[in-house]
């Protein structure tokens, strides 16, 4: 899908190394580029590009590796969501056991550093924003449009406590139910003071599968399988949000009882299936 295989990545090794150096030079990302977490990220890049070699982190405990991974991911996520930033290459650190969830056929061959793999997207090839030239190009183009919608939805949540719906307005029909759901949730959580932008927040989303079911005239139907994990932090409570015993737990797919808190814990962690309808305007498909 959208992530490159190790062989594809190695053909872009110059771009990957250049992007890594650009990240380390950006104060908004790496205030201290020689900090341990950034050496960990740099070694993950080299392990991926070389396919082997030793690293000082090979003997690191899984707990210490997880801490470094979350520090890197938090900084990268914030940086990539900043408006106006359009990198050519985007990095993601993922557990080795989760590689298949990103659409990559691993077979145990993906380079691993202390249980983590560095995944790469090449945004220069996404071509969202260019209208498809012919019918054969339409299906993959529409898949990228739906992927952009998912990114825009997550970006709207990640921007809280600020309300930023610009990207959602670009990709969703503003009179449609999908946009209304995003806008209403953002508005409600803004009033509650709920965010997913606090340090070390594990919230994420993954597009696991996407397929164009049909294209008939000016309408297309696209199905997706998506993984969403939204862990809301209450800025007023200064803790992750809980539902008090007895309260109606609307739209909480799984509830875990916290014996210490004596409440239901409120995460949204679901793999769900969506059906998206895209309509072609007189000037063409969304772009």
Secondary structure, DSSP 8 states (H G I E B T S, - for coil): --S--HHHHHTTHHHHHHHHHHHHH-TTT-TTTTSHHHHHHHHHHHHHHHS----TTTT--HHHHHHHHHHHHHHHHHHHTSTT---SEEEEEEEGGGGGGGT---TT-S--BTTEEEEEEEGGGT-TTS--SSHHHHHHHHHHHHHHHHHHHHHHHHTTTS---HHHHHHS-TTSHHHHHHHHHHHHHHHHTEES-STT---EEEEEEEEEEEEETTEEEEEEEEEEEEE-EETTTTEE-EEETTS--TT-S--EEETTTTEEE-EEEEEEEEEEEEE-BTTBS--
